[in-house]
Amino acid sequence: MSDTNKNGYILRITHDYWLDQVFNIKKYYSGVMRAFEVGTPILLVKKTDVGDSFIGYGLVSKVERLWEMTPEDEKYSRDNNWKCCLSFNDLSKFNKPYPIKESILKDDPRKGKLLHAAMIKAEQINEIINTAISY
């Protein structure tokens, strides 16, 4: 992903099996509604042995609400209390998790669960991605 000029969101992945799912099928099912649209940058976060860390990123290629999903995806989403599905053409995983406490968001008052679905500015996204790639 080249530098973005769009604000984006941080989305948490809470379980290892969802981590595998997100990167294998390039879909993130969300229980939180935001102004997701095609081209929205997403930073993925997961708790690691060094604390909450950025683990990857991508640009949304498709947004599906419950009524737009296949019957199977709709059932899967309803069973897990999810509201939409974000698809990605390309999803990149960082070689090494980049701890939030070492990033430009280290002093952000939003921590842990409060970072889930938090909007962040395009400049912050670009800096986090560029630093995480070389971390």
N, C-alpha and C positions, 0 to 999 in steps of 0.2 A: 504494500500500500504506500503510495507516495504521500507526501504531506497533505493532510486534509484541511479544508477550510470550513468544515461543518462541526458544530458542537455534537457531542456524542454521549454515551452512557457507559457506566461501569455495571457489569452483571456478574454476580457471584455464582459459582458452581459449588454446591455443598457436598456432593458425593462423588467418589471415584468412578462409579458406573455411569453417572451423568457426564463426567468429564470425558470418558471414552465415547459416549454417545455423541456429544457435541462435536468432537473432532472427527469421528467416523462418518456420521451422516450429515455433518455441517448444518445442524439445526439446533436452536436454543428455544426451549419452551419456557415462556415467562408467565408468571402469575401476576405481574405488575404491568399495568398499562402506562405507556409513555408515548411521546410523539415519534414512535418508531416509523421510519419510512425508508424506501430504497436509498442507499447511499449513506445511511447513518453509521458512523463509526462506533464500534463496540470494543471495549477493553474487558477481557475476562479475568476474573480474580478467583483465587481459591486459597483456602488455608493450607499452609505448608509447614514444614518443621521450623521455619524461620518467621512464622506469622503470616498474615494475609499478604498474598503476593500476586502481581500481575503474571499471568501465565500465557496469554495470547491475545490476539485481536483479529478483527475483520470488519468488512463493510457489509451491511445488510443488503441482500439482493432481492428479498421477498418478505412481505409481512402478511401473515394469514391470521385472521380472527377466527373464532370458533366456527361461525357459519360459513367460512370459506374453505374449511379443511375437509379432507376426505373423512368418511364416517369413522374409519379406524383412528385417524389422528384426533378427531373430535372426541371420541370416547377416551383415548389415552390422556388427552388434555383435561377433560372433565374429571376423570379418575384422580388426577394429581392437582386439581384446582388451578390449572393454568388457563390463561386468557388468550394467549396468542403464540404463534410460532414464528421465529425469525430464522430465515434461511440465509446461507452465505455461499457465494460461488467459491470464495477462497477464504480459508481460515488459517492463520499462522500461529504456530506455537513457539514461544520463546525457548531457546536452548536451555535456559536456566530460569527458574522463577525469580522475578524481580520484586523484592520486598517493598511494600507500600511505605514502610517506615524509613526507607532509604530514598524514596522518590520525592518529587516536588509536592506531593500530597501529605507528607509526613506531619505537617502542622494543621492539616484539615481537621475540624472538629468532628466530622463524620467518621466514625470508626466501625469496624465489623459490619454487622447487619445494616447499619445506617448508610453504608456505601453502596448497598445493592440498589441498582436503578438510579443512582445519583447522576445528574447531568454534569459533564465537565466540558470545558472550553476546548476549541480546536487546538489552540496553542499548547494546552496541557497534554492533550492526546499525543500530539506530534513529539513533544519532549519526552513523554513517558515511553513511547514506542522506540524512538531513536536511542534512548539510554538503555532500555531493556534489551535491545538487539545486541548492544556491545557489552552488556553486563557480564 
